[in-house]
Amino acid sequence: MRIKSCPVRIKAAGEHEGTDEGTFEAIVAAYNLDSVGDKITPGAFADTLAQWKSAGDPIPVLWSHMSQDPDYHIGEVLEAEERPEGLWVKARIDTEPGTKAAQVYKLLKGRRVTQFSFAYDVEEGAWVDQKDGEGYYELRKLKLYEVGPTLIGANQATELLDVKSADGATMRIAVEGASAAQTEELRQALTGAMAAKAGRTLSAKNEERVKDIARLANELLDSLSSSATDEGKAAPNPPETPSPQEPAAKEAPAGPSPASLRLLADLDELEVSTLTE
C-alpha cells in the first residue's frame, strides 16, 4: 500500500459554506505531474470507486493514515467521483465534542490543514517518455483504501523515495538528512541509471561513470560481507581481560572504507541532467 498527498482544495466545510455541519467537499487527488514523477490519469479511480459502491461500504476517512488508532478513524466518504481536476469527495466527519475527529474538523474549517492524502495500490501503470522533457510514470488504474487530511504529506526528516524504471519496476529508498533539492537530484540520478539498464541511451561519459559507481558499490558490499564473515569466525571463548600493568590499546574508530568514500565522491560528481536525457 502506498500513500500520496496533494494540497487540499476545500470546496465547502460546514453550514457557513453551504454544507451540513460535519461535512466537507474537497479535491483529494489531482491529475497533475507530482514531485516524485507520477501522473494520475483521468479514469484511474473508476473501477475502485465502483467496487466500493457495489460493496455498500463507505470509504474510510483517516487522519494522516493513523489506521492503528481507532480515535483517528474520523469519518466516512458520502460521495466520490472523478471530475476534470481530480478525485472529488464529499465526506462527513464525526463531531462529538472532545474527540480527535472534532479537532480535525475545526482545523479543516479554519484552513489550518492544507494537504490531503490517500492510500492506494497501483494496479496498472507505465513509464511515459517525452521528447521535450523528463519522462514520468503514468498511474492508469488505482485501488483506493482510504483518504484523509494530513498536516505534512511526507516526513521531512525521512522521505520515502520511489525510483521507477522504464519497465515499471519500483525501488523504494529511505532518504535521511537530505534537502529537497538533494533528494530530487538523487531520484533523477537513480532513475537515469535504471533507465540505462532498460536500454535507454546514455552519453559515453556518463556510461563510464555509471559503470564506475556500480563497481565501487560492489566493492563496498564485498567489504561489508568480508567483515561479517570475519566476525562469524571469531573464537567462541571470550578474550582475556588485560592486566592493569598492560592496558589494552584502544582501537581507532573505523571510518568509511575507501570504496564508500570513492562511491560518494563519484555520486557527487555525477552529471544528473544528462543521465535522464
N, C-alpha and C positions, 0 to 999 in steps of 0.2 A: 504494500500500500504506500502510495506517495502523497505528498501534500504540495499545494501550490497556492500562492496568495496574490492578491491584486488590491489596488486602492479601492476602498468602499465608495460606491456611489449610491448613497441612500436616497431613494426617491420619496419616501414618506416614512414617518415614525411618530405614532401617537395621534390623539384626537386633534391636536392643534394643527396637524398637517393632513387631515382628511382620512385617517385610518382609525380603526378601533384601538383603544388603549391596549398596549402589549404587543401590537403587531408592527411590522416594518416591511418595506419593499426595498429591494436593492439588486444591483447587478453584482454577482459574486464571482463571475469568471468572464474574462474579456477575450476577444478573438485577436488581439494584437500580439506581436512578437515580444516575448518576455525576456527578462535579464539572463536566463540560462539557455536561451536559444530554442525555446519551444514556441509553437504557434498552434492554438486550438482552432480547428476548422468548424465552421457552422455545420450543425448536424451531429457533432461528436457526442452530444448528450442524449440524442433522440431515443436510442434503444434503452439506455439505463433509466431514463425518466418513464418510459412505457412500462418497464419491469416493475419499478416502484409503484406505479399506479395500479397495475394489474394485481399486485400482491396485497394492496389495500393498507400497506404500512406507511407511516409518514417518514420522510427523510429527517434524520435527527439534526438538531442544531446544537452544536457543542461550542463551548468557549475554548479557543486555542487548542483544539484536538485533545482535550483532557478527558479521554474516554474512560480512564481508570477510576475517576471520581464521579459518583452519581450527582453530586452537587453542581457539577459543571455541564450536565446534560440540561441545557437551559430552555429548550423549546422544540418546536417542530415546524417543518415546512408545510404550509397550507396549499400553496400553488407553486408550480415551477414550469417555466417554458423558455425555449430559446428565442431570443429576439435579435435584431440586427447587430446590436452592440455586444451581445454575450448572453450568459445564462442569468435570467431574472428569476427571483424568488419572492414570494410573499410568505412571511413566517410569523408565528406567534411565540412570544417569549413568556415564560411564567413570571408573574409579577407579585407573588406573595412577599410582603414586607420582610426584610431581614435576610432574604435569600441571595445567593450568588447571581441568580438569573435577574432579579430586580436591579441589582447594581449594574450588571452588564447593559440592561435596557436603558438605564439612566445615562450610561456612557455613550450609547448609540444616539439617543435623542440629543445629547449635548455636543455631538460631533467630536467627542474626545477620543474615540476609536476610529481610525481611518483606514483600516485594512480588513479584508475578509479573506478567508482561506477555505479550501475544500480538500477532502481526502479522496483519492481515486487510484485506479489501476489503468494502465494502458492496454487496451485490447487490440488496437490496430494503430500503427503509426509507420512513418517512413521518413528517411532523410531527403531533403529537397535542396538541390544545388541551384545557385543563382549566378548568372553570368556577370551581373553588375553589383555584386555584393556577397556578403558571407552567407553560407548555407544555413539552414535551420531544420529542426526536427518537427515534423507535422504530426500533431495528435488528432487522429481521424475518428477514433472510437474510444470512449472512456467509460469506465464503470465507476459510478459515484457512490461513496459511502456516507459522507456527512458534509455539512457546511457549517460555518460559524465565524463570528468576529474574532479578531486577534489584534493585539497591540502592535506587534512587530512580526512580520511574516517569516523571517529567518533569524535564527540565533546569531547575534552579532559577534560572538566570540568563536563559535564553531559553526561553520557553514557546511552543509552537505552539498557537494559539488557533483552534478551529473555531467558526465562526458560521454557523448554519443558518437558512434562510428557510422560509416555510410551504410552498413548492413543492419542498422537499428539496434545493435548491442549497446548496453549502457554500463558504464563503470561509475560507481559512486565513491567519492573520496571525501573524508572529513578534513577540512582545511582550518587550522587553528592559527590565530595571531596574525593573519594577513589582512591587509587593507582590501577594500572593494576592488581597487584597480589591480592589485597583485593577484587577487582571486580570479578576476576576469582574464588577466594575462596567462595565468596557469591553465585556465579552461581552454583558451584558444590554442595554446601550445600543445596540450594533450589531444584536443580534437584534431589538430593538424597532423599529429603523429599517427593517430588512429586512422585518419583518412588516407594517409600514405600507405598504411598497411593494407587498406582495402583497394589500393590500386590507383589512387589519385596522384597527380604529378607534383613532385617537389623540385625546387631548384637544386642544382648539383651541390651548392654549398650547404644547404640545409639537409640534403640527403646524407651527406657525410656527418653532419652534426648529430642527426638523429641516431645514426649508427654508433657514433662515439658515446652518446648518452646511454644507449642500450647496453653497450659493452661495459661501461662503468657501473651501471646498475647491477649487471650480473656479477661483477667483481665484488660489489658491496654485499650482495646476497650470499655469495660464496664465503666471504669473510665471516658473516654472521653465522652461517651453517657450521663453519670450522670451529668457531668459539663455542657453540652449543655442544658439538661433539667432544671437544676437549673437556668441557665441564662434566659430561657424562662419563668420561673415563677416569675421573678423579678417584683416588683411593677411598674406600668406604670408611676407614678409620679416621677420626678427627685428628688434625695436626697437633703436635705437642705445643704446650704453652711455653713461649720463650722465657728463659730465666731473667731475673731482674738485672743481672750483670750484662746480659746480651739482649737488649731490647730489639724486637723485630723491626726491621726497616719498613717505613710506611711507603706503600706503593703510590706512585703518582696517579691521579685520576685519569682514566682512559679518555682520550679526546677523540674527536671524529677521525675515522680512518681516512687515509689518503684518497681512497676511492670515493668516499662520500663527499670529501671536500672538492674533488675534481668534478663530481657529478653536479654539485650545487653551482660551481663556477660555470660549467657548461650550460646549465639551465638558465643562469642569469644572463649569459651572453647570447642565448638563442634568439634569432630574429623571428619573433612571433608572427609579425604581419605577413611574412612571405610563406610561413608554414600553411596558412589557410588559403593561399591562392589556388 
